[in-house]
Amino acid sequence: MKNWKEIILCLLVLLTLVALGTTANLLSSFEKRYQSDFDGATVSARDLFAQSNALKVPADLRVSFDQLETLAKQVQTASPIIRQVFVAKQTLKGSQPELVLVYPSDYAVQHPDWKEQMARLHPENLEVGGEKIGVLYLALDKSALHFIQVGVATHIGLMLAVFVFLALYLFTRAPASSAPTRATAQPVAAPGELVRLERLALVGWLAPNMLHDLQKPITNIKHEVEDLSLALGNFAGASRSLRNIRDQIALYFDTMSEADIERFVHSDRSDMEYVDINRAIEQALKLVHFERGATVVRLEFTQGLPLVLAHPYQLVQTFATVLLHCYDTLKGRGEVRIATRPENTKQGMFAVAVISDNGPGCSPEYLERLFNPSVTHDLEKNVGIDLAVSRTIAREQGGDLTVTSALNEGTRYTVQLRAGD
């Protein structure tokens, strides 16, 4: 029954992602249509003014105010997008060209800073025969477009949040603690292991597609926010909100870059590679850093370790599982020490990683059940790939995963992996 509930939850989350994606796509279509309307309205207004003789002779201050007023009303009536029209004529001040605001006729007198105000409006150059005779400034009503853009950004943000929730839910199903008080020793049918592996496969299928699809609209939103910031200036405190949106977008790209998630999810699961276990541990630390809390992690890496011929994603999963066990035991406190070293044995060369915590430890009786795949430790918070599966992965790579512990003396996990030929 519990597995069915989890499947239903995953389906609901997927349906939510589809609904949000569909809505975001519709809003994006509306945004493109509005932008097309803006472009059409501004070009029509420019052509109307440029083809008239309202500005009369180039470089001459004489204009037809009545005709300018008629054209302005005509433009505003034809397109509700255009709220107000300003016209500046290009004249000569000495030998230098200079713009003089001629419509509305008294606006420049009442507003000496008119050039600064015009800088916030949409400009269209007026030309006759290739010669610039003035500039048409249009105050555009972009409230609907801004509303749509915020809607698109909101839906993309919700999609990202839902996806992250799904990924965390599937990856961080409660780690089995090394503390004896956490073991419930509840028998679980063997298909439970398959369900957990299916969850990992689901995330592996979702992640590359979602990350690729999310990155494109978020990049577009970044550019739109920059344009919106220039258009609005400090209007109604918008600059603070836009700055927050830019900061969140930057955080998204920084997180993606630092965690190297795309490289992780795109790993080829059919071919083995030569892997540096120091690198695999670093990726595992980034993958589960939200679970770390205030736990101190000390790294004692040996450089130049022999490379291991393995599936990179499997090694990352193995180390992530061990780290989650440590973090869960320490509950956001204590210390985790990670040391790596080469080891030359009769069986050959190995790369060894020792991950130890200073938690409460556990009894020998508990250690005997730790690798039993038919025993779960707090099913509501399953890691998704437990120590039994992790040990299987290590053994498939020609190594082993062992655990030693004692009450009040912490727990020590040793991952031994055979070096590649």
C-alpha positions in Angstrom: 0.0 0.0 0.0 2.8 2.4 0.9 4.5 1.8 -2.5 1.2 2.6 -4.3 0.9 5.8 -2.3 4.4 6.8 -3.4 3.7 6.0 -7.0 0.6 8.1 -6.9 2.5 10.9 -5.3 5.1 10.8 -8.1 2.4 10.7 -10.7 0.7 13.8 -9.1 4.1 15.6 -9.1 4.6 14.7 -12.7 1.1 15.9 -13.6 1.8 19.1 -11.8 5.0 19.6 -13.8 3.1 19.0 -17.0 0.4 21.5 -16.0 2.9 24.2 -15.0 4.9 23.6 -18.2 1.8 23.9 -20.4 0.7 27.1 -18.6 4.2 28.6 -18.9 4.2 27.7 -22.6 0.9 29.4 -23.1 2.0 32.5 -21.2 5.2 32.5 -23.3 3.1 32.5 -26.5 1.0 35.4 -25.2 4.3 37.2 -24.4 5.5 36.8 -28.0 2.2 38.0 -29.3 2.2 41.1 -27.1 5.8 41.8 -28.1 4.8 41.6 -31.7 1.9 44.0 -31.1 4.3 46.4 -29.5 6.7 46.2 -32.4 3.9 46.7 -34.9 2.4 49.7 -33.1 5.8 51.5 -32.7 6.8 50.9 -36.3 3.4 52.2 -37.6 3.6 55.3 -35.4 7.1 56.0 -36.7 6.1 55.6 -40.3 3.1 57.8 -39.9 5.1 60.7 -38.4 8.1 60.2 -40.9 5.8 60.3 -43.9 4.0 63.5 -42.8 5.4 67.0 -43.3 4.6 68.0 -39.7 8.3 68.6 -38.9 8.7 70.6 -42.1 12.3 71.4 -43.2 15.1 69.4 -41.5 17.3 71.3 -39.0 14.7 74.1 -38.9 12.7 74.7 -35.7 9.5 75.4 -37.6 6.9 72.6 -37.3 3.2 72.2 -37.7 1.9 71.9 -34.1 -1.7 71.2 -35.2 -0.6 68.4 -37.5 1.6 66.9 -34.8 -1.3 67.0 -32.3 -3.6 65.3 -34.9 -1.0 62.6 -35.6 -0.5 62.0 -31.9 -4.2 61.5 -31.3 -4.4 59.3 -34.3 -1.6 57.1 -33.1 -3.0 56.8 -29.5 -6.5 56.1 -30.9 -5.2 53.4 -33.2 -3.2 51.6 -30.5 -4.2 51.5 -26.8 -0.6 50.3 -26.2 0.7 53.8 -26.8 -0.2 56.0 -23.9 1.5 59.3 -24.8 3.5 60.7 -27.7 6.5 63.1 -27.6 8.3 64.5 -30.6 11.8 66.0 -30.7 13.2 67.7 -33.8 16.8 67.6 -34.7 18.3 71.0 -35.2 21.8 72.4 -35.4 23.5 74.2 -32.5 26.5 75.7 -34.2 27.8 72.8 -36.2 26.6 70.2 -33.7 23.2 68.4 -34.0 20.8 69.0 -31.1 17.4 67.6 -30.3 14.7 70.0 -29.3 11.4 68.8 -27.9 8.6 70.3 -30.0 5.6 68.3 -29.0 3.9 68.8 -26.6 4.8 72.4 -27.2 5.2 73.5 -23.6 6.5 70.3 -22.1 10.2 71.2 -22.4 9.5 74.5 -20.5 7.7 72.8 -17.7 10.2 69.9 -17.5 13.8 71.1 -17.9 14.9 67.5 -17.3 12.9 66.2 -20.3 15.9 64.5 -21.9 16.2 62.3 -18.8 12.5 61.5 -18.9 12.7 60.6 -22.6 15.5 58.2 -21.9 13.0 56.0 -20.1 10.6 55.9 -23.1 10.7 53.9 -26.4 12.6 55.9 -29.1 12.0 55.7 -32.8 14.2 57.7 -35.2 12.3 59.8 -37.8 14.1 59.9 -41.2 13.3 61.4 -44.5 15.4 60.2 -47.5 17.9 58.7 -45.1 18.4 61.9 -43.2 17.5 62.0 -39.5 14.9 64.8 -38.8 13.9 63.9 -35.3 13.0 61.3 -32.7 9.6 60.0 -31.8 9.3 59.0 -28.1 6.5 56.7 -27.1 5.2 56.0 -23.6 4.1 52.4 -23.9 1.6 50.6 -21.6 3.5 47.4 -20.9 1.5 46.4 -17.8 0.0 43.4 -19.5 3.3 42.3 -20.9 5.0 42.7 -17.5 2.2 40.7 -15.9 2.7 37.9 -18.4 6.5 37.9 -17.9 6.1 37.7 -14.1 3.6 34.8 -14.7 6.1 33.0 -16.9 8.9 33.5 -14.4 6.7 32.3 -11.5 5.6 29.2 -13.4 9.2 28.4 -14.3 10.2 28.9 -10.6 7.4 26.6 -9.5 8.5 23.9 -12.0 12.0 24.1 -10.7 10.8 23.9 -7.1 8.5 20.9 -7.9 11.3 19.1 -9.7 13.8 19.7 -6.9 11.2 18.4 -4.4 10.7 15.3 -6.4 14.5 14.7 -6.8 15.1 15.3 -3.1 12.2 13.0 -2.2 13.4 10.2 -4.3 17.1 10.6 -3.4 16.8 11.2 0.3 14.4 8.6 1.5 15.6 8.3 5.0 19.2 7.0 5.5 19.6 4.0 7.7 21.3 5.3 10.8 24.3 3.6 12.4 22.7 4.3 15.8 21.0 1.3 17.4 17.9 3.4 18.4 17.0 4.0 14.8 16.8 0.3 13.7 13.2 -1.0 13.6 14.2 -4.3 11.8 10.9 -4.5 9.9 10.9 -7.2 7.3 10.4 -5.9 3.8 9.7 -7.9 0.7 12.5 -8.1 -1.9 10.5 -6.0 -4.5 11.1 -3.0 -2.2 14.6 -2.9 -3.5 13.3 -2.8 -7.1 11.0 0.1 -6.2 13.9 2.1 -4.9 16.0 1.4 -7.9 13.0 2.4 -10.1 12.8 5.7 -8.3 16.5 6.3 -9.2 15.8 5.4 -12.8 12.9 7.8 -12.9 15.1 10.7 -11.6 17.8 9.7 -14.1 15.2 9.9 -16.9 13.7 13.2 -15.7 16.8 15.2 -14.7 18.5 15.6 -18.1 15.4 16.6 -19.9 14.1 18.9 -17.1 17.5 20.6 -16.6 17.8 21.2 -20.4 14.3 22.5 -20.7 14.5 24.7 -17.6 17.8 26.3 -18.5 16.5 27.8 -21.8 13.4 29.7 -20.4 15.4 30.8 -17.3 18.0 32.3 -19.6 15.3 34.1 -21.5 13.8 35.3 -18.3 17.2 36.7 -17.3 17.4 38.8 -20.5 13.8 39.9 -20.2 14.4 41.0 -16.6 17.4 43.1 -17.7 15.2 44.7 -20.4 12.4 45.2 -17.9 14.8 46.9 -15.4 15.9 49.4 -18.1 12.3 50.1 -19.0 10.9 50.6 -15.5 13.8 52.3 -13.9 12.9 52.9 -10.2 9.1 52.8 -10.9 7.1 51.9 -7.8 10.1 50.1 -6.2 10.3 47.7 -9.1 14.1 47.8 -9.0 14.3 45.9 -5.7 12.0 43.2 -7.0 13.9 42.9 -10.2 17.2 42.8 -8.4 15.8 39.9 -6.2 14.8 38.0 -9.4 18.2 38.5 -10.9 19.8 37.3 -7.7 17.7 34.1 -7.7 18.5 33.5 -11.4 22.2 33.9 -10.7 21.8 31.5 -7.7 20.2 28.9 -9.9 23.0 29.0 -12.5 25.7 29.0 -9.7 24.1 26.0 -8.0 23.9 24.1 -11.3 27.5 24.9 -12.0 28.8 24.1 -8.6 26.9 20.8 -8.2 27.9 19.7 -11.7 24.4 18.1 -11.8 24.1 18.0 -15.6 27.3 16.1 -16.0 26.2 13.7 -13.2 22.8 12.9 -14.8 24.1 12.7 -18.3 26.7 10.0 -17.3 26.6 7.1 -19.7 25.2 4.2 -17.7 26.4 1.5 -20.2 30.1 2.3 -20.4 32.6 2.3 -17.6 35.2 5.0 -17.1 38.4 5.6 -15.3 37.3 7.5 -12.2 39.2 9.4 -9.5 37.5 8.6 -6.2 38.4 12.0 -4.8 36.3 13.6 -7.6 33.4 11.1 -7.0 33.5 12.0 -3.2 33.4 15.7 -4.0 30.4 15.2 -6.3 28.6 13.2 -3.6 29.3 15.9 -1.0 27.6 18.5 -3.3 24.7 16.1 -4.0 23.8 15.8 -0.3 25.0 19.1 1.1 21.4 20.1 2.1 21.4 17.2 4.6 24.7 18.3 6.2 23.5 21.0 8.6 26.3 22.2 10.9 28.2 19.0 10.6 31.9 19.6 10.0 33.5 17.7 7.1 37.3 17.2 7.1 38.9 16.1 3.9 42.2 14.2 3.9 42.6 13.4 0.2 45.7 11.6 -1.1 46.5 13.0 -4.6 47.5 10.8 -7.5 45.4 7.9 -6.4 45.1 5.0 -8.9 42.1 5.4 -11.1 39.1 3.0 -10.7 37.4 1.5 -13.7 33.7 2.0 -12.8 30.4 3.6 -13.6 30.9 7.2 -12.2 27.2 7.7 -11.1 27.3 4.4 -9.1 30.4 5.5 -7.1 28.7 8.9 -6.5 25.6 7.1 -5.2 27.7 4.8 -3.0 29.5 7.7 -1.3 26.4 9.8 -1.1 24.6 6.9 0.8 27.4 6.6 3.3 27.4 10.4 3.9 23.7 10.4 4.4 24.0 7.7 7.0 26.7 9.8 8.8 24.7 13.0 8.6 21.5 11.3 9.8 23.4 9.9 12.8 25.0 13.2 13.7 21.8 15.2 13.3 23.5 18.4 12.1 26.3 18.3 14.6 29.6 16.5 15.1 32.3 15.8 12.5 32.7 13.6 9.5 36.3 12.7 8.4 37.0 11.5 4.8 40.4 10.1 4.0 41.6 8.5 0.8 44.8 6.4 0.2 46.2 3.9 -2.2 46.6 0.3 -1.0 48.8 -2.4 -2.5 47.7 -5.9 -1.6 48.3 -9.4 -2.8 45.1 -9.1 -4.8 46.4 -6.0 -6.6 46.3 -2.2 -6.2 43.2 -0.5 -4.6 41.9 3.0 -4.0 40.5 3.2 -0.5 38.2 5.8 1.0 37.5 5.8 4.8 34.5 7.8 5.9 34.1 8.1 9.7 31.9 10.0 12.1 32.1 10.7 15.8 28.4 9.8 16.4 27.0 7.4 19.0 28.1 4.3 17.1 26.1 1.1 17.3 26.2 -2.4 18.8 27.6 -5.6 17.1 24.1 -6.9 16.9 23.0 -4.0 14.8 26.0 -4.2 12.5 25.1 -7.8 11.6 21.7 -6.6 10.2 23.1 -3.4 8.6 23.7 -5.1 5.2 20.5 -7.2 5.2 18.4 -6.1 2.2 15.3 -7.6 3.7 15.5 -5.2 6.7 14.6 -1.5 6.5 15.6 1.2 8.9 12.7 3.7 9.3 11.0 3.1 5.9 9.5 6.6 5.9 12.9 8.2 5.4 14.6 5.6 3.1 17.8 6.8 1.4 16.7 5.2 -1.9 19.8 3.1 -2.3 20.8 1.5 1.0 24.1 0.1 2.2 23.3 -3.4 0.9 23.0 -2.0 -2.7 26.1 0.2 -2.1 28.2 -2.8 -1.0 27.0 -4.7 -4.1 28.2 -1.8 -6.3 31.6 -1.8 -4.5 32.0 -5.6 -5.0 31.0 -5.3 -8.7 33.9 -2.9 -9.0 36.3 -5.6 -7.6 36.3 -4.1 -4.0 34.1 -4.0 -0.9 32.3 -1.8 1.6 32.8 -2.6 5.3 31.6 -1.0 8.5 33.1 -1.0 11.9 31.5 0.6 15.0 31.1 0.5 18.7 28.8 2.3 21.1 29.9 5.8 21.9 32.9 5.5 19.6 31.4 6.5 16.2 31.2 4.6 13.0 33.8 3.9 10.3 32.9 3.1 6.6 35.7 1.7 4.4 35.1 1.6 0.6 37.8 -0.4 -1.1 37.8 -0.3 -5.0 40.2 -2.1 -7.3 42.3 0.1 -9.5 41.7 -0.2 -13.3 44.2 -2.0 -15.5 
